[in-house]
């Protein structure tokens, strides 16, 4: 039986297969150790959501059949994004990524950093060799925003003084900028005009905001799905459900909750106390409402593009991202 993603992917199934072949080829190298690590990275790929956004957006922007630039754009994003994930695992001292051992866990930090650097250089070379300057500019901007978002979050985590506005800035940079760049690259790769590229970028940004809020909601779930429950609280990350709940609380309650976040030390009772507080304060309902608002804004932008099977699949992909259970 086909999975939900397989059904959604149907209008670009052939392009995704072609992309797989081209992406694997772009990862090959004559350095034996590096080739082994590249092979490991390719084998443990995720759901391939990012290339799907590139190809669908290219198709609704008039690229049918898709030009070679679209495949290069998708590969560029995958290379640069994979580089940031490899570097993130080193920074976070994480031993796992998507249920597999991370590069730093298997080959140590020094090699992992160099592999991340290599992926960055491969992505840039791919764009520069083909004069894809517009695509490189879009993706480079996303990588810069990712870094700024991470640093802003680290800075604010020390003081736990995140407001809703700062939270939205962080997730726009950390998550939404990447999906926005996928959609902008898709449109730009077909030679679309500036207005179309900007509409595609803004569409992707709205989807990315909804996606991250959904991810934050997992932290307060009852099932161990997607990621361990309470992991954001353990890492002292202020997410929308918690920020909203604190805004509604009296001074004494707020002080107690912030103490539990700051000094949880991984203790299950303190983490659970924060989760219970958020649930009883309407934090989850509020976050769900905001998530759906971003989804509706994304759909509104999407409907300015001509109707097509790819547009329908994009609608389904948006709903998939906010209804997923992991």
C-alpha positions, 0 to 999 in steps of 0.5 A: 500500500502506498504511503501518504507521501507516495500519493502526494509525490505522484505528479513528480515521481519521475523527477524525484527518481531522476534527482536521486540518481543525480544527487548520488552522483554529485556526492561521489569523490575519489577520497576513500574515507570521504566517499564512504561517509558520503555513501552513509549520508545518502543511505540515511536520507529522510522523507525528501520533503525539501526536494519535493517543495523545489519540484512542485514549486517549479512546476506551478511556476511554469516549469514543465518539463523541469529544466536542469537548473531545477535539479541543480537547485534541489541538490544545492539545497540538500548539500548545504542543508546536510552540511548544517545538520552535520555541523549541528550534531557536532555543536549539540554533541548529538550521537544520533540523527533520524535514528542513525548514528551521527557522523561525529559519533562514528568518525569523531568531531574533526572529520564531521566538521571537515565533512560539513565543510566539504558539503558546503563547498560541493554545493557552492561548486555545483552552482558556480560551475553552472552560473546558477548565481540566483539560486546560490544567492537564495540558498546562501541567504537561507544558510545565513538566516539559519545560523543567525536564528540558532545564535539568537535562540542560544542567546535568549535561552540563557535568560529565558526572556523570549517574547512571541515576536522573538520566537517568531523571528527565531523560527522564521530564521531557523526553519521557515527560511529553508522551506522558503528557499526551497520554494524560491529556488523552484520558481527561480530555476524556471526563469520566473519573474521576481513577483512569482519568486517572491510569492513562492518564497513567502508561501514557503515561509508560511509553511515553514512557520506552521511546520515548526509550531507543529514540531514544538507541539510534539514536546507536550504530547503523551506519546513518544513520537517524533522526538522525546516528550519534554526535550525542548524544556530539558534544553531550556528552549522557549516555544510558543505553547510555553510563551503563551501560557507564561503570558497568562500566568500571575507573577508567582506562577510565572516565577515557579515555572521559569525556575523549573525550566531553568533548573530542570536538570533533566528531572522528570517531575520538573519537566512534567510540571511545566508540561502540565502547566502549559496544558492547563493554561491553554498554551496548546490550543493557542499554538494550534490556532496560530499554526492553522492561521499560518497554514491558511495564509500559505494556502491563500498564497498558493491559490494565486498560482494556476490550478494543477496536479502539482498545486493540489499535491502542495495543498496535501503536503501542507496538510501532511506537515501539520497533521503528521504524528512524527 
